[in-house]
Amino acid sequence: MPLIAGNLPTFHNFIPYSGSSVTLNRGDFVIRENHVIFNVEDLISEYGSDEMSVLLKNENDFNILCSIYDVNNKNEVKKYLSSNNYLIKLLFDANYHINSIFGRNINKLLEVDVDPEEGFEELFIIIKSHYSASEGLKLMHRLEGEWLIDIMDEVQDKLNIIEEPL
């Protein structure tokens, strides 16, 4: 899947991301499959650089995911994703779909649920929102109907999404 880097507001100077370093400047965005993954302005404020080179591989994808999602146990989630690396693309896609349905005034957490007795592990996206229980349920049903139903085979029972109040 091609990655594109460029300045979104003007739609100029987009370049296909081919696996080599791309220099990004203030105001740029990185796009993956037509979905915004991150705004360089946020990364600049976090890391204090006016310019950065980004090489998006699994390690860097994980770091980007950590800027999108709150991750309490990074080592556990990283280990899980290294064993189920097909989920990385789904997590970027999930961010887009969750934000489009729930809005951006939410927190998203990644957490691995381990049941040692059953020998079962599953990654959870926990959406923490300000919505009432009934409104949150409606939005979850909408997410299921508009996106989750289409990726169920791809998920292979390794990813679950739930919504909880803040």
C-alpha positions in Angstrom: 0.0 0.0 0.0 1.5 3.3 -1.0 2.2 5.9 1.6 2.1 9.6 0.6 3.7 12.5 2.3 2.8 16.1 1.6 0.9 19.3 2.6 -2.8 18.6 2.9 -4.3 22.1 2.9 -2.8 22.9 -0.6 -2.6 19.4 -2.0 0.8 20.2 -3.5 4.0 18.3 -3.4 2.6 14.9 -2.6 5.1 12.2 -3.2 4.5 8.4 -3.1 6.3 6.9 -0.1 8.5 4.2 -1.5 10.4 3.0 1.6 13.1 5.6 1.6 13.3 8.5 4.0 11.0 11.4 3.4 11.6 14.8 4.9 8.5 16.3 6.4 8.1 19.9 7.5 5.7 21.8 9.8 2.2 21.6 8.5 2.7 18.3 6.6 0.7 15.2 7.0 1.5 11.6 6.2 -1.3 9.7 4.4 -1.8 6.0 4.2 -4.4 4.7 1.8 -6.1 8.1 1.8 -6.4 8.3 5.6 -4.5 10.8 7.7 -2.2 8.9 10.1 -0.5 11.8 11.8 0.1 15.5 11.6 3.7 16.5 11.6 2.9 19.6 13.6 1.9 17.3 16.6 5.1 15.4 16.3 7.2 18.6 16.1 5.6 19.9 19.3 6.2 16.5 21.0 9.8 16.1 19.7 10.8 19.7 19.3 12.2 19.5 15.7 11.3 21.7 12.8 12.1 19.0 10.3 12.1 15.2 10.6 12.9 12.2 8.4 10.4 9.4 8.8 10.9 5.9 7.7 7.7 4.0 8.2 8.5 0.4 8.9 7.1 -1.8 11.7 9.1 -0.1 14.5 8.1 3.3 13.3 4.6 2.2 12.6 4.4 1.2 16.3 5.7 4.5 17.4 3.1 6.2 15.3 0.4 4.0 16.7 1.5 5.1 20.2 0.9 8.7 19.2 -2.6 7.8 18.0 -3.5 5.4 20.8 -2.7 5.4 24.5 -0.8 2.2 25.2 -0.3 1.3 28.8 1.9 -1.8 28.4 3.9 -1.0 25.3 6.1 -4.1 25.5 3.1 -6.4 25.6 1.3 -4.6 22.8 4.5 -4.5 20.7 5.1 -8.2 21.2 1.5 -9.0 20.2 1.7 -6.9 17.1 5.0 -8.4 16.1 3.2 -11.8 16.2 0.2 -10.4 14.4 1.7 -7.7 12.2 -1.2 -7.8 9.8 -3.1 -5.9 12.5 -0.9 -2.8 12.1 -2.7 -1.7 9.0 -6.1 -2.4 10.6 -5.2 -0.2 13.6 -4.4 2.7 11.2 -7.7 2.1 9.4 -9.5 1.7 12.7 -8.3 5.2 13.8 -9.8 6.7 10.7 -13.1 5.0 11.1 -13.4 5.5 14.8 -12.6 9.2 14.4 -15.1 9.6 11.6 -17.9 8.1 13.6 -17.1 9.1 17.2 -15.3 12.3 16.5 -11.9 13.4 17.7 -13.0 14.2 21.3 -12.3 10.7 22.5 -9.4 8.7 23.9 -8.4 5.4 22.2 -6.4 2.8 24.2 -4.7 -0.3 23.0 -4.6 -3.2 25.5 -3.8 -6.9 25.2 -6.2 -9.1 27.1 -4.5 -12.4 28.1 -6.3 -15.4 29.4 -3.5 -17.8 30.4 -5.9 -20.6 31.4 -7.5 -20.6 28.0 -4.2 -19.8 26.2 -6.0 -16.9 24.5 -4.8 -13.4 23.7 -6.7 -10.6 22.0 -5.9 -6.9 21.3 -8.5 -4.4 22.4 -9.1 -0.9 21.1 -11.0 0.8 23.9 -12.8 3.9 22.9 -13.2 6.2 25.9 -15.9 8.7 25.0 -18.2 11.3 26.6 -21.3 9.8 25.0 -24.1 8.3 27.1 -24.3 4.5 27.1 -27.2 4.5 24.6 -25.4 6.9 22.2 -22.1 5.0 22.6 -23.9 1.8 21.7 -25.5 3.4 18.6 -22.1 4.6 17.5 -20.6 1.2 18.0 -23.4 -0.4 15.9 -22.6 2.2 13.2 -18.9 1.3 13.4 -19.8 -2.4 13.1 -22.1 -1.8 10.1 -19.8 0.6 8.2 -16.5 -1.1 8.8 -16.0 -3.9 11.3 -18.3 -6.3 9.4 -16.1 -6.0 6.3 -12.9 -6.9 8.1 -14.1 -9.7 10.4 -12.3 -12.4 8.3 -9.1 -10.3 8.3 -9.2 -9.8 12.1 -9.1 -13.5 12.8 -10.4 -13.0 16.4 -7.2 -11.1 17.2 -8.8 -7.6 17.5 -11.8 -6.3 19.4 -13.2 -2.8 19.8 -15.3 -1.7 22.7 -16.6 1.7 23.9 -16.6 2.9 27.5 -17.6 6.2 29.1 -14.7 8.6 30.1 
